[in-house]
């Protein structure tokens, strides 16, 4: 298997372990243990750890290992401000260029989420994954790759905070904010869509 594929598999496994609770907030990774766990050479492990640090998920501690980055309440507020800036600007730019097929795709996915919520078949993590997917897909309609990568990094940081500290409550989950954004866009009301998006972002829970 190619080195790059091994690196990505290790990256994904560590990320999944963090958000699933396999690794607690104080866990410290080290190369030797990961080499033994994944039965690979040091190179793909080191490359995966470097990329996780670059993405703001891990922090390197010389002669000690790699710790999970702790997201504070203040940092969550900063992330929300950044998301508000880039997502509102992006929405204004592409609101008049959204294809009906794109809107239909968003609406079908949201309807499925509503069905699972109503049936009680959606976990907090499932809902958060769907929330991230909605915002990513809405943003990517503009084909702004740099902005999309920045949004992805913000969402990963929020994911770590919510998974590590349990800040999301199941009874607070719904898709009303997303439906409001879509309905304003369908009416061609970009200003209304922006305000709905702003409310949706500001409704994110802290901890």
N, CA and C atoms as an extended XYZ file, in Angstrom:
621
Properties=species:S:1:pos:R:3:atomname:S:1:resname:S:1:resid:I:1 pbc="F F F"
N         0.843       -1.203        0.000 N   UNK     1
C         0.000        0.000        0.000 CA  UNK     1
C         0.874        1.248        0.000 C   UNK     1
N         0.440        2.288       -0.710 N   UNK     2
C         1.233        3.495       -0.813 CA  UNK     2
C         1.332        4.211        0.526 C   UNK     2
N         2.472        4.888        0.701 N   UNK     3
C         2.730        5.614        1.945 CA  UNK     3
C         1.632        6.628        2.237 C   UNK     3
N         1.194        7.370        1.208 N   UNK     4
C         0.170        8.400        1.417 CA  UNK     4
C        -1.146        7.784        1.894 C   UNK     4
N        -1.478        6.590        1.375 N   UNK     5
C        -2.712        5.922        1.791 CA  UNK     5
C        -2.620        5.475        3.240 C   UNK     5
N        -1.456        4.961        3.642 N   UNK     6
C        -1.254        4.571        5.030 CA  UNK     6
C        -1.384        5.780        5.946 C   UNK     6
N        -0.770        6.881        5.540 N   UNK     7
C        -0.844        8.098        6.351 CA  UNK     7
C        -2.293        8.517        6.543 C   UNK     7
N        -3.088        8.499        5.481 N   UNK     8
C        -4.476        8.931        5.576 CA  UNK     8
C        -5.292        7.984        6.443 C   UNK     8
N        -5.025        6.691        6.347 N   UNK     9
C        -5.744        5.724        7.183 CA  UNK     9
C        -5.442        5.957        8.660 C   UNK     9
N        -4.181        6.223        8.982 N   UNK    10
C        -3.793        6.475       10.365 CA  UNK    10
C        -4.402        7.783       10.848 C   UNK    10
N        -4.354        8.811       10.002 N   UNK    11
C        -4.982       10.109       10.324 CA  UNK    11
C        -6.457        9.891       10.655 C   UNK    11
N        -7.157        9.181        9.763 N   UNK    12
C        -8.596        8.966        9.943 CA  UNK    12
C        -8.890        8.165       11.216 C   UNK    12
N        -8.048        7.167       11.490 N   UNK    13
C        -8.263        6.323       12.670 CA  UNK    13
C        -8.085        7.130       13.956 C   UNK    13
N        -7.069        7.991       13.992 N   UNK    14
C        -6.844        8.827       15.181 CA  UNK    14
C        -7.987        9.822       15.349 C   UNK    14
N        -8.390       10.455       14.248 N   UNK    15
C        -9.499       11.420       14.305 CA  UNK    15
C       -10.776       10.747       14.783 C   UNK    15
N       -11.070        9.575       14.225 N   UNK    16
C       -12.273        8.837       14.622 CA  UNK    16
C       -12.192        8.447       16.094 C   UNK    16
N       -11.002        8.066       16.545 N   UNK    17
C       -10.827        7.705       17.940 CA  UNK    17
C       -11.075        8.873       18.879 C   UNK    17
N       -10.694       10.067       18.448 N   UNK    18
C       -10.905       11.262       19.272 CA  UNK    18
C       -12.389       11.581       19.390 C   UNK    18
N       -13.085       11.627       18.252 N   UNK    19
C       -14.495       12.051       18.286 CA  UNK    19
C       -15.422       10.953       18.812 C   UNK    19
N       -14.955        9.694       18.810 N   UNK    20
C       -15.788        8.606       19.321 CA  UNK    20
C       -15.607        8.397       20.818 C   UNK    20
N       -14.600        9.077       21.395 N   UNK    21
C       -14.361        8.933       22.824 CA  UNK    21
C       -13.350        7.871       23.188 C   UNK    21
N       -12.741        7.240       22.185 N   UNK    22
C       -11.705        6.242       22.468 CA  UNK    22
C       -10.523        6.884       23.190 C   UNK    22
N       -10.209        8.118       22.790 N   UNK    23
C        -9.126        8.861       23.430 CA  UNK    23
C        -9.726       10.018       24.233 C   UNK    23
N        -9.446       10.075       25.516 N   UNK    24
C        -9.989       11.138       26.360 CA  UNK    24
C        -9.191       12.430       26.173 C   UNK    24
N        -9.683       13.503       26.748 N   UNK    25
C        -9.107       14.830       26.507 CA  UNK    25
C        -7.648       14.936       26.932 C   UNK    25
N        -7.216       14.137       27.918 N   UNK    26
C        -5.845       14.219       28.419 CA  UNK    26
C        -4.912       13.184       27.783 C   UNK    26
N        -5.415       12.456       26.802 N   UNK    27
C        -4.609       11.393       26.193 CA  UNK    27
C        -3.411       11.984       25.444 C   UNK    27
N        -2.276       11.300       25.559 N   UNK    28
C        -1.059       11.721       24.862 CA  UNK    28
C        -0.628       10.606       23.901 C   UNK    28
N        -0.522       10.940       22.621 N   UNK    29
C        -0.086        9.986       21.607 CA  UNK    29
C         1.436        9.979       21.523 C   UNK    29
N         2.005        8.810       21.211 N   UNK    30
C         3.433        8.776       20.907 CA  UNK    30
C         3.656        7.860       19.708 C   UNK    30
N         4.703        8.141       18.967 N   UNK    31
C         4.952        7.434       17.712 CA  UNK    31
C         5.117        5.932       17.917 C   UNK    31
N         5.874        5.533       18.942 N   UNK    32
C         6.144        4.111       19.155 CA  UNK    32
C         4.863        3.309       19.363 C   UNK    32
N         3.967        3.831       20.201 N   UNK    33
C         2.710        3.126       20.468 CA  UNK    33
C         1.850        3.033       19.212 C   UNK    33
N         1.851        4.093       18.419 N   UNK    34
C         1.043        4.086       17.190 CA  UNK    34
C         1.635        3.153       16.146 C   UNK    34
N         2.960        3.086       16.070 N   UNK    35
C         3.621        2.152       15.150 CA  UNK    35
C         3.218        0.720       15.498 C   UNK    35
N         3.209        0.415       16.790 N   UNK    36
C         2.831       -0.923       17.231 CA  UNK    36
C         1.346       -1.185       16.984 C   UNK    36
N         0.524       -0.184       17.229 N   UNK    37
C        -0.917       -0.362       17.056 CA  UNK    37
C        -1.289       -0.621       15.603 C   UNK    37
N        -0.710        0.160       14.692 N   UNK    38
C        -1.080        0.051       13.287 CA  UNK    38
C        -0.170       -0.878       12.492 C   UNK    38
N         0.888       -1.369       13.154 N   UNK    39
C         1.815       -2.305       12.506 CA  UNK    39
C         2.376       -1.740       11.199 C   UNK    39
N         2.901       -0.529       11.283 N   UNK    40
C         3.500        0.143       10.130 CA  UNK    40
C         4.841        0.740       10.555 C   UNK    40
N         5.544        1.329        9.599 N   UNK    41
C         6.800        1.989        9.905 CA  UNK    41
C         6.537        3.354       10.539 C   UNK    41
N         7.585        4.002       11.004 N   UNK    42
C         7.436        5.303       11.642 CA  UNK    42
C         6.994        6.392       10.673 C   UNK    42
N         7.392        6.266        9.412 N   UNK    43
C         7.168        7.356        8.456 CA  UNK    43
C         5.698        7.739        8.289 C   UNK    43
N         4.783        6.803        7.965 N   UNK    44
C         3.378        7.217        7.802 CA  UNK    44
C         2.751        7.690        9.114 C   UNK    44
N         3.198        7.124       10.251 N   UNK    45
C         2.692        7.571       11.545 CA  UNK    45
C         3.101        9.013       11.790 C   UNK    45
N         4.385        9.299       11.557 N   UNK    46
C         4.887       10.658       11.765 CA  UNK    46
C         4.185       11.636       10.825 C   UNK    46
N         3.991       11.237        9.566 N   UNK    47
C         3.325       12.117        8.605 CA  UNK    47
C         1.882       12.403        9.027 C   UNK    47
N         1.186       11.367        9.540 N   UNK    48
C        -0.198       11.557        9.994 CA  UNK    48
C        -0.242       12.500       11.190 C   UNK    48
N         0.694       12.344       12.121 N   UNK    49
C         0.743       13.204       13.304 CA  UNK    49
C         1.043       14.655       12.922 C   UNK    49
N         1.935       14.837       11.968 N   UNK    50
C         2.266       16.190       11.508 CA  UNK    50
C         1.038       16.857       10.895 C   UNK    50
N         0.281       16.095       10.091 N   UNK    51
C        -0.914       16.668        9.463 CA  UNK    51
C        -2.002       16.966       10.493 C   UNK    51
N        -2.125       16.103       11.503 N   UNK    52
C        -3.095       16.347       12.567 CA  UNK    52
C        -2.734       17.615       13.347 C   UNK    52
N        -1.437       17.868       13.508 N   UNK    53
C        -0.994       19.110       14.153 CA  UNK    53
C        -1.292       20.305       13.253 C   UNK    53
N        -1.042       20.139       11.958 N   UNK    54
C        -1.296       21.216       11.004 CA  UNK    54
C        -2.775       21.584       10.963 C   UNK    54
N        -3.652       20.600       11.167 N   UNK    55
C        -5.099       20.833       11.139 CA  UNK    55
C        -5.635       21.311       12.485 C   UNK    55
N        -4.741       21.486       13.467 N   UNK    56
C        -5.179       21.996       14.758 CA  UNK    56
C        -5.849       20.964       15.640 C   UNK    56
N        -5.655       19.674       15.353 N   UNK    57
C        -6.280       18.609       16.131 CA  UNK    57
C        -5.357       18.141       17.257 C   UNK    57
N        -4.069       18.035       16.951 N   UNK    58
C        -3.070       17.650       17.943 CA  UNK    58
C        -2.047       18.764       18.109 C   UNK    58
N        -1.317       18.705       19.233 N   UNK    59
C        -0.229       19.649       19.500 CA  UNK    59
C         1.006       18.840       19.891 C   UNK    59
N         2.133       19.133       19.245 N   UNK    60
C         3.371       18.417       19.529 CA  UNK    60
C         4.035       18.958       20.791 C   UNK    60
N         4.446       18.042       21.673 N   UNK    61
C         5.175       18.405       22.883 CA  UNK    61
C         6.549       17.734       22.791 C   UNK    61
N         7.606       18.481       22.561 N   UNK    62
C         8.945       17.893       22.382 CA  UNK    62
C         9.305       16.921       23.504 C   UNK    62
N         9.856       15.771       23.114 N   UNK    63
C        10.331       14.725       24.026 CA  UNK    63
C         9.219       14.159       24.922 C   UNK    63
N         7.958       14.352       24.507 N   UNK    64
C         6.851       13.837       25.308 CA  UNK    64
C         5.822       13.111       24.444 C   UNK    64
N         5.341       13.781       23.413 N   UNK    65
C         4.362       13.160       22.531 CA  UNK    65
C         3.451       14.196       21.897 C   UNK    65
N         2.243       13.782       21.626 N   UNK    66
C         1.256       14.648       20.971 CA  UNK    66
C        -0.027       14.633       21.783 C   UNK    66
N        -0.481       15.802       22.213 N   UNK    67
C        -1.712       15.884       22.988 CA  UNK    67
C        -2.838       16.448       22.142 C   UNK    67
N        -4.056       16.111       22.524 N   UNK    68
C        -5.237       16.630       21.833 CA  UNK    68
C        -5.399       18.101       22.185 C   UNK    68
N        -5.603       18.922       21.173 N   UNK    69
C        -5.788       20.353       21.397 CA  UNK    69
C        -7.095       20.587       22.144 C   UNK    69
N        -7.042       21.365       23.193 N   UNK    70
C        -8.239       21.675       23.973 CA  UNK    70
C        -8.854       22.973       23.477 C   UNK    70
N       -10.104       22.912       23.114 N   UNK    71
C       -10.809       24.084       22.603 CA  UNK    71
C       -11.543       24.744       23.766 C   UNK    71
N       -11.217       25.977       24.051 N   UNK    72
C       -11.854       26.700       25.152 CA  UNK    72
C       -13.152       27.358       24.695 C   UNK    72
N       -13.938       27.805       25.663 N   UNK    73
C       -15.163       28.529       25.332 CA  UNK    73
C       -14.881       29.772       24.517 C   UNK    73
N       -13.806       30.477       24.859 N   UNK    74
C       -13.434       31.684       24.109 CA  UNK    74
C       -13.068       31.335       22.670 C   UNK    74
N       -12.358       30.235       22.499 N   UNK    75
C       -11.985       29.820       21.143 CA  UNK    75
C       -13.204       29.413       20.325 C   UNK    75
N       -14.185       28.792       20.982 N   UNK    76
C       -15.417       28.464       20.268 CA  UNK    76
C       -16.117       29.726       19.778 C   UNK    76
N       -16.108       30.756       20.595 N   UNK    77
C       -16.692       32.035       20.187 CA  UNK    77
C       -15.934       32.611       18.996 C   UNK    77
N       -14.603       32.509       19.029 N   UNK    78
C       -13.788       33.008       17.918 CA  UNK    78
C       -14.087       32.227       16.639 C   UNK    78
N       -14.250       30.914       16.775 N   UNK    79
C       -14.563       30.081       15.614 CA  UNK    79
C       -15.909       30.480       15.020 C   UNK    79
N       -16.886       30.741       15.887 N   UNK    80
C       -18.196       31.171       15.397 CA  UNK    80
C       -18.092       32.485       14.637 C   UNK    80
N       -17.262       33.401       15.126 N   UNK    81
C       -17.080       34.678       14.425 CA  UNK    81
C       -16.455       34.465       13.050 C   UNK    81
N       -15.468       33.596       12.984 N   UNK    82
C       -14.825       33.317       11.702 CA  UNK    82
C       -15.819       32.668       10.745 C   UNK    82
N       -16.571       31.700       11.257 N   UNK    83
C       -17.559       31.040       10.409 CA  UNK    83
C       -18.612       32.037        9.917 C   UNK    83
N       -19.033       32.927       10.783 N   UNK    84
C       -20.029       33.922       10.389 CA  UNK    84
C       -19.506       34.791        9.254 C   UNK    84
N       -18.267       35.223        9.363 N   UNK    85
C       -17.676       36.067        8.326 CA  UNK    85
C       -17.609       35.352        6.983 C   UNK    85
N       -17.052       34.152        6.980 N   UNK    86
C       -16.827       33.485        5.694 CA  UNK    86
C       -18.105       32.892        5.111 C   UNK    86
N       -19.004       32.392        5.980 N   UNK    87
C       -20.218       31.771        5.457 CA  UNK    87
C       -21.226       32.801        4.962 C   UNK    87
N       -21.345       33.928        5.668 N   UNK    88
C       -22.268       34.965        5.203 CA  UNK    88
C       -21.786       35.581        3.904 C   UNK    88
N       -20.488       35.856        3.809 N   UNK    89
C       -19.926       36.430        2.584 CA  UNK    89
C       -20.115       35.471        1.422 C   UNK    89
N       -19.883       34.189        1.670 N   UNK    90
C       -20.026       33.184        0.628 CA  UNK    90
C       -21.472       33.062        0.167 C   UNK    90
N       -22.406       33.087        1.122 N   UNK    91
C       -23.821       32.961        0.784 CA  UNK    91
C       -24.291       34.127       -0.076 C   UNK    91
N       -23.852       35.325        0.270 N   UNK    92
C       -24.243       36.501       -0.514 CA  UNK    92
C       -23.719       36.400       -1.944 C   UNK    92
N       -22.509       35.867       -2.089 N   UNK    93
C       -21.881       35.782       -3.401 CA  UNK    93
C       -22.559       34.767       -4.307 C   UNK    93
N       -22.994       33.642       -3.738 N   UNK    94
C       -23.497       32.577       -4.604 CA  UNK    94
C       -25.015       32.395       -4.552 C   UNK    94
N       -25.727       33.205       -3.752 N   UNK    95
C       -27.169       33.020       -3.565 CA  UNK    95
C       -27.949       33.016       -4.875 C   UNK    95
N       -27.554       33.878       -5.799 N   UNK    96
C       -28.301       33.986       -7.061 CA  UNK    96
C       -27.869       32.944       -8.089 C   UNK    96
N       -26.879       32.129       -7.747 N   UNK    97
C       -26.352       31.164       -8.713 CA  UNK    97
C       -26.582       29.711       -8.308 C   UNK    97
N       -27.407       29.496       -7.286 N   UNK    98
C       -27.664       28.123       -6.838 CA  UNK    98
C       -28.629       27.442       -7.812 C   UNK    98
N       -28.290       26.230       -8.242 N   UNK    99
C       -29.148       25.486       -9.158 CA  UNK    99
C       -30.269       24.786       -8.372 C   UNK    99
N       -31.436       24.648       -8.972 N   UNK   100
C       -32.548       23.951       -8.295 CA  UNK   100
C       -32.169       22.539       -7.852 C   UNK   100
N       -31.315       21.867       -8.649 N   UNK   101
C       -30.891       20.511       -8.294 CA  UNK   101
C       -30.106       20.504       -6.974 C   UNK   101
N       -29.308       21.539       -6.771 N   UNK   102
C       -28.548       21.627       -5.528 CA  UNK   102
C       -29.475       21.825       -4.336 C   UNK   102
N       -30.477       22.665       -4.519 N   UNK   103
C       -31.439       22.900       -3.451 CA  UNK   103
C       -32.240       21.625       -3.151 C   UNK   103
N       -32.619       20.902       -4.194 N   UNK   104
C       -33.369       19.669       -3.998 CA  UNK   104
C       -32.543       18.649       -3.216 C   UNK   104
N       -31.252       18.587       -3.517 N   UNK   105
C       -30.368       17.660       -2.812 CA  UNK   105
C       -30.301       17.991       -1.323 C   UNK   105
N       -30.153       19.288       -1.007 N   UNK   106
C       -30.123       19.708        0.397 CA  UNK   106
C       -31.434       19.369        1.099 C   UNK   106
N       -32.552       19.643        0.446 N   UNK   107
C       -33.858       19.435        1.053 CA  UNK   107
C       -34.130       17.951        1.310 C   UNK   107
N       -33.718       17.089        0.395 N   UNK   108
C       -33.927       15.655        0.585 CA  UNK   108
C       -33.140       15.145        1.787 C   UNK   108
N       -31.915       15.620        1.934 N   UNK   109
C       -31.093       15.192        3.073 CA  UNK   109
C       -31.665       15.707        4.380 C   UNK   109
N       -32.159       16.938        4.377 N   UNK   110
C       -32.750       17.496        5.586 CA  UNK   110
C       -34.029       16.757        5.968 C   UNK   110
N       -34.815       16.364        4.966 N   UNK   111
C       -36.045       15.616        5.238 CA  UNK   111
C       -35.726       14.271        5.890 C   UNK   111
N       -34.657       13.639        5.454 N   UNK   112
C       -34.242       12.363        6.052 CA  UNK   112
C       -33.825       12.560        7.506 C   UNK   112
N       -33.126       13.657        7.764 N   UNK   113
C       -32.721       13.971        9.140 CA  UNK   113
C       -33.957       14.180       10.007 C   UNK   113
N       -34.943       14.904        9.480 N   UNK   114
C       -36.179       15.158       10.236 CA  UNK   114
C       -36.900       13.845       10.567 C   UNK   114
N       -36.922       12.931        9.600 N   UNK   115
C       -37.582       11.642        9.821 CA  UNK   115
C       -36.895       10.862       10.941 C   UNK   115
N       -35.569       10.869       10.933 N   UNK   116
C       -34.821       10.131       11.963 CA  UNK   116
C       -34.966       10.789       13.333 C   UNK   116
N       -34.995       12.117       13.355 N   UNK   117
C       -35.212       12.817       14.619 CA  UNK   117
C       -36.587       12.486       15.196 C   UNK   117
N       -37.591       12.505       14.331 N   UNK   118
C       -38.955       12.231       14.770 CA  UNK   118
C       -39.098       10.803       15.299 C   UNK   118
N       -38.338        9.886       14.696 N   UNK   119
C       -38.410        8.484       15.100 CA  UNK   119
C       -37.477        8.167       16.274 C   UNK   119
N       -36.683        9.158       16.683 N   UNK   120
C       -35.743        8.938       17.773 CA  UNK   120
C       -34.557        8.089       17.368 C   UNK   120
N       -34.255        8.079       16.062 N   UNK   121
C       -33.180        7.230       15.555 CA  UNK   121
C       -31.917        8.009       15.205 C   UNK   121
N       -31.752        9.167       15.825 N   UNK   122
C       -30.598       10.004       15.507 CA  UNK   122
C       -29.864       10.356       16.794 C   UNK   122
N       -28.592       10.021       16.844 N   UNK   123
C       -27.787       10.377       18.010 CA  UNK   123
C       -27.296       11.813       17.877 C   UNK   123
N       -26.748       12.345       18.972 N   UNK   124
C       -26.175       13.688       18.940 CA  UNK   124
C       -25.089       13.763       17.881 C   UNK   124
N       -24.230       12.750       17.836 N   UNK   125
C       -23.140       12.767       16.864 CA  UNK   125
C       -23.668       12.693       15.434 C   UNK   125
N       -24.680       11.850       15.194 N   UNK   126
C       -25.288       11.768       13.861 CA  UNK   126
C       -25.797       13.138       13.428 C   UNK   126
N       -26.480       13.805       14.346 N   UNK   127
C       -27.051       15.111       14.021 CA  UNK   127
C       -25.945       16.123       13.728 C   UNK   127
N       -24.893       16.081       14.524 N   UNK   128
C       -23.791       17.004       14.288 CA  UNK   128
C       -23.132       16.754       12.933 C   UNK   128
N       -22.988       15.481       12.563 N   UNK   129
C       -22.427       15.144       11.249 CA  UNK   129
C       -23.306       15.705       10.137 C   UNK   129
N       -24.626       15.589       10.306 N   UNK   130
C       -25.540       16.133        9.304 CA  UNK   130
C       -25.480       17.657        9.253 C   UNK   130
N       -25.314       18.280       10.415 N   UNK   131
C       -25.186       19.735       10.467 CA  UNK   131
C       -23.944       20.189        9.708 C   UNK   131
N       -22.825       19.497        9.933 N   UNK   132
C       -21.596       19.845        9.225 CA  UNK   132
C       -21.755       19.664        7.719 C   UNK   132
N       -22.401       18.571        7.335 N   UNK   133
C       -22.606       18.305        5.908 CA  UNK   133
C       -23.409       19.420        5.252 C   UNK   133
N       -24.458       19.883        5.933 N   UNK   134
C       -25.279       20.971        5.385 CA  UNK   134
C       -24.431       22.217        5.126 C   UNK   134
N       -23.658       22.638        6.126 N   UNK   135
C       -22.877       23.864        5.986 CA  UNK   135
C       -21.760       23.706        4.951 C   UNK   135
N       -21.149       22.531        4.895 N   UNK   136
C       -20.111       22.298        3.899 CA  UNK   136
C       -20.681       22.347        2.481 C   UNK   136
N       -21.818       21.676        2.280 N   UNK   137
C       -22.410       21.638        0.941 CA  UNK   137
C       -22.885       23.022        0.518 C   UNK   137
N       -23.462       23.764        1.439 N   UNK   138
C       -23.909       25.118        1.118 CA  UNK   138
C       -22.713       25.977        0.721 C   UNK   138
N       -21.616       25.844        1.453 N   UNK   139
C       -20.435       26.656        1.159 CA  UNK   139
C       -19.804       26.250       -0.171 C   UNK   139
N       -19.739       24.980       -0.443 N   UNK   140
C       -19.028       24.495       -1.634 CA  UNK   140
C       -19.760       24.797       -2.932 C   UNK   140
N       -20.990       25.287       -2.831 N   UNK   141
C       -21.700       25.683       -4.046 CA  UNK   141
C       -21.001       26.843       -4.756 C   UNK   141
N       -20.146       27.557       -4.043 N   UNK   142
C       -19.435       28.691       -4.642 CA  UNK   142
C       -18.110       28.280       -5.257 C   UNK   142
N       -17.699       27.010       -5.031 N   UNK   143
C       -16.414       26.507       -5.538 CA  UNK   143
C       -15.220       27.280       -4.981 C   UNK   143
N       -15.353       27.810       -3.785 N   UNK   144
C       -14.252       28.501       -3.114 CA  UNK   144
C       -13.492       27.464       -2.282 C   UNK   144
N       -12.445       26.882       -2.866 N   UNK   145
C       -11.747       25.776       -2.213 CA  UNK   145
C       -11.002       26.214       -0.960 C   UNK   145
N       -10.385       27.388       -1.000 N   UNK   146
C        -9.642       27.862        0.170 CA  UNK   146
C       -10.588       28.094        1.342 C   UNK   146
N       -11.709       28.757        1.071 N   UNK   147
C       -12.690       29.005        2.115 CA  UNK   147
C       -13.269       27.707        2.657 C   UNK   147
N       -13.485       26.738        1.764 N   UNK   148
C       -14.031       25.450        2.182 CA  UNK   148
C       -13.070       24.729        3.122 C   UNK   148
N       -11.774       24.824        2.848 N   UNK   149
C       -10.787       24.178        3.715 CA  UNK   149
C       -10.735       24.869        5.084 C   UNK   149
N       -10.916       26.199        5.108 N   UNK   150
C       -10.946       26.930        6.372 CA  UNK   150
C       -12.186       26.548        7.179 C   UNK   150
N       -13.332       26.443        6.507 N   UNK   151
C       -14.562       26.025        7.174 CA  UNK   151
C       -14.405       24.621        7.741 C   UNK   151
N       -13.787       23.744        6.984 N   UNK   152
C       -13.585       22.370        7.442 CA  UNK   152
C       -12.747       22.338        8.714 C   UNK   152
N       -11.731       23.190        8.773 N   UNK   153
C       -10.886       23.238        9.975 CA  UNK   153
C       -11.681       23.758       11.178 C   UNK   153
N       -12.516       24.765       10.951 N   UNK   154
C       -13.363       25.284       12.038 CA  UNK   154
C       -14.304       24.201       12.552 C   UNK   154
N       -14.902       23.442       11.639 N   UNK   155
C       -15.846       22.401       12.023 CA  UNK   155
C       -15.157       21.275       12.780 C   UNK   155
N       -13.929       20.961       12.414 N   UNK   156
C       -13.192       19.924       13.136 CA  UNK   156
C       -12.919       20.367       14.571 C   UNK   156
N       -12.563       21.624       14.735 N   UNK   157
C       -12.310       22.141       16.080 CA  UNK   157
C       -13.586       22.089       16.917 C   UNK   157
N       -14.711       22.481       16.337 N   UNK   158
C       -15.983       22.412       17.064 CA  UNK   158
C       -16.344       20.975       17.398 C   UNK   158
N       -16.087       20.075       16.457 N   UNK   159
C       -16.384       18.656       16.688 CA  UNK   159
C       -15.613       18.132       17.887 C   UNK   159
N       -14.328       18.457       17.962 N   UNK   160
C       -13.522       18.019       19.099 CA  UNK   160
C       -14.100       18.537       20.408 C   UNK   160
N       -14.455       19.808       20.427 N   UNK   161
C       -14.986       20.414       21.652 CA  UNK   161
C       -16.269       19.722       22.094 C   UNK   161
N       -17.189       19.494       21.182 N   UNK   162
C       -18.471       18.916       21.538 CA  UNK   162
C       -18.349       17.441       21.919 C   UNK   162
N       -17.459       16.707       21.232 N   UNK   163
C       -17.301       15.286       21.531 CA  UNK   163
C       -16.536       15.074       22.832 C   UNK   163
N       -15.518       15.893       23.082 N   UNK   164
C       -14.701       15.715       24.279 CA  UNK   164
C       -15.391       16.219       25.544 C   UNK   164
N       -16.240       17.253       25.384 N   UNK   165
C       -16.830       17.872       26.566 CA  UNK   165
C       -18.344       17.718       26.652 C   UNK   165
N       -18.940       17.030       25.674 N   UNK   166
C       -20.368       16.743       25.754 CA  UNK   166
C       -21.240       17.971       25.817 C   UNK   166
N       -21.015       18.934       24.905 N   UNK   167
C       -21.719       20.209       24.994 CA  UNK   167
C       -23.057       20.228       24.269 C   UNK   167
N       -23.390       19.169       23.536 N   UNK   168
C       -24.622       19.167       22.754 CA  UNK   168
C       -25.653       18.274       23.429 C   UNK   168
N       -26.863       18.765       23.579 N   UNK   169
C       -27.939       17.996       24.188 CA  UNK   169
C       -28.932       17.568       23.111 C   UNK   169
N       -29.328       16.307       23.188 N   UNK   170
C       -30.187       15.744       22.152 CA  UNK   170
C       -31.507       16.493       22.015 C   UNK   170
N       -32.087       16.942       23.125 N   UNK   171
C       -33.396       17.594       23.049 CA  UNK   171
C       -33.335       18.999       22.449 C   UNK   171
N       -32.124       19.471       22.146 N   UNK   172
C       -31.984       20.799       21.536 CA  UNK   172
C       -31.776       20.712       20.024 C   UNK   172
N       -31.787       19.504       19.484 N   UNK   173
C       -31.452       19.334       18.084 CA  UNK   173
C       -32.681       19.419       17.182 C   UNK   173
N       -32.557       20.202       16.115 N   UNK   174
C       -33.581       20.248       15.083 CA  UNK   174
C       -32.959       20.835       13.826 C   UNK   174
N       -33.745       20.927       12.759 N   UNK   175
C       -33.245       21.456       11.488 CA  UNK   175
C       -33.955       22.753       11.091 C   UNK   175
N       -34.622       23.397       12.043 N   UNK   176
C       -35.392       24.603       11.717 CA  UNK   176
C       -34.524       25.694       11.098 C   UNK   176
N       -33.318       25.872       11.643 N   UNK   177
C       -32.439       26.909       11.105 CA  UNK   177
C       -32.052       26.652        9.663 C   UNK   177
N       -31.791       25.395        9.339 N   UNK   178
C       -31.405       25.051        7.973 CA  UNK   178
C       -32.583       25.232        7.008 C   UNK   178
N       -33.776       24.819        7.446 N   UNK   179
C       -34.949       24.994        6.590 CA  UNK   179
C       -35.211       26.474        6.311 C   UNK   179
N       -34.998       27.323        7.303 N   UNK   180
C       -35.213       28.761        7.101 CA  UNK   180
C       -34.261       29.295        6.036 C   UNK   180
N       -33.009       28.882        6.070 N   UNK   181
C       -32.022       29.318        5.075 CA  UNK   181
C       -32.463       28.895        3.681 C   UNK   181
N       -32.858       27.638        3.546 N   UNK   182
C       -33.254       27.102        2.238 CA  UNK   182
C       -34.487       27.822        1.692 C   UNK   182
N       -35.462       28.075        2.535 N   UNK   183
C       -36.696       28.709        2.053 CA  UNK   183
C       -36.460       30.151        1.602 C   UNK   183
N       -35.599       30.871        2.305 N   UNK   184
C       -35.263       32.223        1.863 CA  UNK   184
C       -34.532       32.174        0.519 C   UNK   184
N       -33.640       31.222        0.363 N   UNK   185
C       -32.907       31.107       -0.899 CA  UNK   185
C       -33.845       30.770       -2.051 C   UNK   185
N       -34.820       29.903       -1.794 N   UNK   186
C       -35.773       29.531       -2.834 CA  UNK   186
C       -36.610       30.727       -3.267 C   UNK   186
N       -36.858       31.649       -2.353 N   UNK   187
C       -37.629       32.858       -2.688 CA  UNK   187
C       -36.749       33.950       -3.291 C   UNK   187
N       -35.471       33.690       -3.381 N   UNK   188
C       -34.553       34.689       -3.918 CA  UNK   188
C       -34.248       35.804       -2.943 C   UNK   188
N       -34.490       35.562       -1.656 N   UNK   189
C       -34.262       36.569       -0.622 CA  UNK   189
C       -32.902       36.303        0.028 C   UNK   189
N       -31.849       36.843       -0.564 N   UNK   190
C       -30.501       36.587       -0.060 CA  UNK   190
C       -30.281       37.218        1.312 C   UNK   190
N       -30.895       38.385        1.553 N   UNK   191
C       -30.735       39.038        2.844 CA  UNK   191
C       -31.394       38.204        3.950 C   UNK   191
N       -32.591       37.707        3.659 N   UNK   192
C       -33.264       36.852        4.630 CA  UNK   192
C       -32.483       35.577        4.902 C   UNK   192
N       -31.881       35.014        3.828 N   UNK   193
C       -31.071       33.807        3.979 CA  UNK   193
C       -29.851       34.077        4.844 C   UNK   193
N       -29.230       35.249        4.666 N   UNK   194
C       -28.059       35.612        5.467 CA  UNK   194
C       -28.424       35.757        6.943 C   UNK   194
N       -29.562       36.391        7.215 N   UNK   195
C       -29.975       36.559        8.603 CA  UNK   195
C       -30.314       35.217        9.240 C   UNK   195
N       -30.929       34.319        8.446 N   UNK   196
C       -31.248       32.986        8.954 CA  UNK   196
C       -29.964       32.205        9.238 C   UNK   196
N       -28.979       32.358        8.365 N   UNK   197
C       -27.686       31.697        8.571 CA  UNK   197
C       -26.990       32.255        9.802 C   UNK   197
N       -27.064       33.573        9.981 N   UNK   198
C       -26.449       34.189       11.163 CA  UNK   198
C       -27.086       33.644       12.453 C   UNK   198
N       -28.409       33.547       12.466 N   UNK   199
C       -29.101       33.004       13.637 CA  UNK   199
C       -28.713       31.563       13.884 C   UNK   199
N       -28.592       30.796       12.809 N   UNK   200
C       -28.230       29.382       12.939 CA  UNK   200
C       -26.831       29.247       13.553 C   UNK   200
N       -25.895       30.053       13.085 N   UNK   201
C       -24.522       29.983       13.617 CA  UNK   201
C       -24.465       30.447       15.061 C   UNK   201
N       -25.224       31.469       15.393 N   UNK   202
C       -25.200       31.991       16.764 CA  UNK   202
C       -25.959       31.112       17.747 C   UNK   202
N       -26.709       30.140       17.237 N   UNK   203
C       -27.446       29.247       18.125 CA  UNK   203
C       -26.611       28.054       18.559 C   UNK   203
N       -25.382       27.954       18.043 N   UNK   204
C       -24.532       26.822       18.409 CA  UNK   204
C       -24.248       26.859       19.899 C   UNK   204
N       -24.353       25.723       20.582 N   UNK   205
C       -24.138       25.697       22.033 CA  UNK   205
C       -22.686       25.866       22.418 C   UNK   205
N       -22.450       26.458       23.558 N   UNK   206
C       -21.096       26.537       24.101 CA  UNK   206
C       -20.933       25.482       25.175 C   UNK   206
N       -19.893       25.612       25.968 N   UNK   207
C       -19.731       24.677       27.074 CA  UNK   207
C       -18.984       25.361       28.213 C   UNK   207
